[in-house]
Amino acid sequence: MTAVAEPVVSGAQRRVTIVSWKVPVIYAVVTVLFALLPLFAPRSGAATFRLVRSAEAAIQIPDVVLPANPTAWVCVVLMAAAAVFAVLRTRASQPTPLWTTVAFTIVLLIGFLAWAAAGSTLPMIGLLVGSLALATPLIFGALGGVIGERVGVVNIAIEGQLLAGAFSAAFVGSITGTPWLGLLAAMIAGLLVGLVLAVFAITYFVNQIIVGVVLNGLVAGLTTFFFSTMMADNTETLNSPELFRVISVPLLSEIPIIGPVLFQQTIVTYLMYAVVAIVWYGLYRTRWGLRLRAVGEHPQAADTVGINVARTRYLNVMLAGAIAGMGGAFYTLVSNPQFGREMTGGAGYIALAALIFGKWDPIRATLAALLFGFATNLQGVFSVIGSPVPSQFMLMLPYVVTLFAVAGLVGRSRPPAASGQPYIKE
């Protein structure tokens, strides 16, 4: 079946809607691939989903036990029904609703987990908490990337901003004895990396990709040098920051499943919730967001109506760096009490993949980062319970999905029109 876009004219105003066969094709392919698991690699026994963290939880929920192979086959049938529904909608020249994709993904996830965890117990609260922890710096980085690209500057330097934030948070937090100043230092460090990117990309019109890659290498070299010459021999005074403590939100933290995952977190995670909401609202509901998007889509037109393109890009690239720096602070003020060489481990590039997969939208980029965090944590859990699923497969999966997104196989993925293009005022 060939994916062909069919323009459909509807309504009194002759609105043109593009209906594509890509969605039903993807549904069908994923359904067939998943059906191969219970068909050629059947699993005996049942998977136990543990939905409470401990026996002391205020509200106890019994474990959910699902037979592995029967559950997988039920999910195959439901997924096939969703694929048929998508085909019928497309044949009727109607787009497939978003809720169908959400439901399809949830069913696929349940079936896969039931098959993979046969004979074992999956601690769902721990799995979700760990996924959120791994995703938090990615979300900060992805939001910084969204702001940068929306204003027309490709921010490849997210990795450097995360690493600079992690180093500064550890160093300043250790000297001052307060993680709050460490968090502020991380934001300033990320902002400075963003400023350097802005100077070369906006003022001197240097290729933004090259500048970003060079900045990543420069920050990695500088932090390694200072770590080796200062921190390594003075760990107690220069590399032992106080960590942020977990804060349980009254009442909300007692909600089953959701409470322990979302509302028993540190202040950095709560700030992440706020930043996601603020960036989304600001981007689509404020004058700031309108100007930012105008500069990223058509800087010449924005200049014509009086918007200072260079100033707008400078301020927002630095803002993006400060947000990414907050993500770096998570490494040394929440998850790890010490800074280590290149401890971000390429998270900035994963954040770039998340913002592309999320189509340069704050909410979608956040969801993509959560997917990456979940896949990364799931491979660790599978290793513990002895699942036959190779850990490398789970680490590879998000990148494969991102390639599909970039190729347009799961919907159009178009960056802002002027992203990466320097603006030379005539």
Secondary structure, DSSP 4 states (H G I P E B T S, - for coil): -----EEEEETTTTEEEEE-SHHHHHHHHHHHHHHHHHHHS---SEEEEE--S-TT-SS--PPEEEEHHHHHHHHHHHHHHHHHHHHHHHHTT-PPPHHHHHHHHHHHHHHHHHHHTTTSEEEHHHHHHHHHHHHHHHHHHHHHHHHHHHTT---TTHHHHHHHHHHHHHHHHHHHS-HHHHHHHHHHHHHHHHHHHHIIIIIS---HHHHHHHHHHHHHHHHHHHIIIIITT-HHHHS-PPPPPPEEPTTGGGSTTHHHHHSEE-HHHHHHHHHHHHHHHHHHHSHHHHHHHHHHH-HHHHHHTT--HHHHHHHHHHHHHHHHHHHHHHIIIII-SS--TTTTTTHHHHHHHHHHHTTT-HHHHHHHHHHHHHHHHHHHHHHHHT-SS-HHHHHHHHHHHHHHHHHTTTS-----TTTT------
